Amino acid sequence: MVIFKFQKTSTAALAAHVDTLRAVTYLFRRAGLDVQYSQGYNPHMELGFSPPLPLGTESLCEYVSAKMPFSPCLTERLSPLCPPGLKFVKCAEGSVNLAAEIDGAQYLVKAAGIGNYVEEGTKNGFFLQTDKGEKDVSSLVYATQKVDDNSALVTLALGNCGLRADKLVKSLLAQHGADCDYSVLKTVAYIKGVDADEILFPTK
């Protein structure tokens, strides 16, 4: 098993998760990587991805595992073939269920006033508006750091019971009557509070 780390920025962030899966499959096939296929009537590459990235959210830390032999030159074979915004940065041997193990992520969020709104939420709690009313999601916000008035770092739970950074930003802006553009960049993924890179790509 080989685990790859890749970035998804710029126009690539506008591709849905299923489109990213297709793009990665196509890249692996075009690069001639010896990835194993599933059995049955509809065989497909044996790939496993980290939790899906919301549409429009950029990321410096996405991961995909592939059942295939390891070679240190795999990223070099993929890089020239990648479309704009998609970039493979490293790979290593490993056997991790990425979707299940990666349970947190840090995001850099930017919008007019968002640094102040995050700071206020850290003191008073974070809430989302739902069809059933206001929902307290403070327990899903693991850490925050105001960078300046218009940017902040937020570490959120990830996975089936996680909190989407874009929804949190939208909620904070709406609560303060702010109607402005925003951006979200995923900077670090975590496995049980540890930077995923330290576990997936340990230094010898």
N, C-alpha and C positions, 0 to 999 in steps of 0.2 A: 504494500500500500504506500502511495506517495501523497503527501499533503502539500498543496500549493497555496501561497498567499498572493492575492491580487488586489489591485486598486480599481475602483469604479467611480470615475469622476467625469465632469463636463457632460457631454452629450450621452455618454454611457449610463449616467445616472437616470436617464429618462427611459431606460429599458426595464420592463417588468421582470420579475424573477424568472418566469418561464422563458422569456426571451434571452435572458442571461444564460440560462441552462443550455438553450439551443446554441448560443454563440460559443460557449466554452466547448460543447461537444464538437461543433464544427472546427474550432481551432485545434483541438486535440487530433481530430481526424486529418486535418490538413497538414499538421506538423508530423504526421506519421507516428504518433505515440502508440505504443503497444498496450492499449487499455483493454481490459477484459470486458466482455459483453454478457448480459444476463441471458438465461435460457428461456425457451418458450416461443410462442407465436409472434411476439413483438420484441425481439432482442434490442437492448439499449446499453450504452456504456454504463459501467458500474461506477457512478459518481455520487458523492455525498457533499452537500453544501452546508455552510454555516447558515444560521437563521436568515430568512429572506429580508432583503433591504427594501424599505418603503420606496415607492416610486418618487423620484426627484431628490432623494437623499444621497449625497456623495459619500464615498467611503475610501479610506486608506488601508482597511484591514478586513477584506473578505477572504474566505478560505474555501477550498474544494479539495476533496480526497478522491483518488482514483486508484482502482486496482490495476497495478502495472509495475514493472520493474523500475527500480530507482537508478537515475543517472544524474550527476551534478550539472549537466549541461541542458537540462530540460527547459528551464526558463529562457535560456538563450535561443532555443529552437522555437519557442512560442512568441517571443517579443516582436520579431519582425512581422508577424502575421496579425497582430492585434489591431482592432479598429481604434479610432481616437477615443481616449478616455478609459480604455481597458488596458491594464498593464500587469503582467505577472512579475513579481519581484523576488520570490525565493521559493524553494521547495526542499523537502526532507522526507526521509522514510518515517512512517508513523501509522498508528492504527487508532484513530479517535473518531467517535461518533460526533461530528462537529455540531449538528443540529441540536443534539441533546446536551453536550458538554459546555458549549459557549452560552453562558447565562447572564452576561452583562456587557455593557459597552459604554464608552465615553464619547460624547459628542461636543463639538464646538458649534454653538448656535449663535447666529448673528441676526439682529433686527434692531430697529430704533427703540432704545429703552430696555431691551431684553435683559441686559446685565442687572439693571435695577429691579426688574420684575422677578428675576430668579432669586436675587438676594432677599426680596420681600417674601417670596414663597418659602425660602429656607427657614425663615423665622415663623411664618404663620401657617404653613402647610400648602400643599399643591392639590388643586381640584380640577376635575374635568366635568364639563357639562355633557350629560347623556340624555337619552330619551326618558329615562326614569328619574332625572334630576341630577343634582350635583354629586360627584363621586370623589371621595378622598383617595388620592393615589400617592400620598406622601411616602408610604412604605416601599414604593417601587422606585423612588428617587434615592439612590445610594449615596451620592455626594454631589456637591455643587461648588463652583468657584466663579465669582465675578471676575472677568478679565478687564472689562471697562464698561461704561454705560451701555454700550451697544453690542456687547458680546459676553458669553459665559460658557463655562464647561459644565456639563451635566453628565453624571454617570447613572444609567438607568438599568432596571431589570430587562432582560432580553429573553425572548422565547414565547411560548404559548400564553404565559401569564405576565408578559412584560409590558412595558410602556413605550409607545412610539414617541421619539423625540419631536417629530413634526406636529403630532397632536398636542404635546405639552406646550410647544411654542405657540401654536394657534390659540390654545386656550388662554395662555398668559396674555397674549395680545388682545384677545376679545374681552377679557376681564378688565383691561385698562382702556378699552375703547380705541385701541390703536389699529389702524388699517394701513398696513405697510408690508413690503416684501420681507422675506426672511430666507435664511439659508441654514442648512444642517449638514455638518461634515462629521462622519463617524471616524474617530481617530485611534481608538484602542478597543479591542475586544477582550473580554475577560472569561476565564474559566475558574469558578469558585474564588473570585477576587484577585486572581493572578493574571497578569498580562498573558494572553494566549500565546504570544510569540515565545515567551520563556518556556512554555510547556511543549509547544509544537516544534520549535526550532532551538533546542537547547545548545548552548555553546560548550564546547569540550574543553 
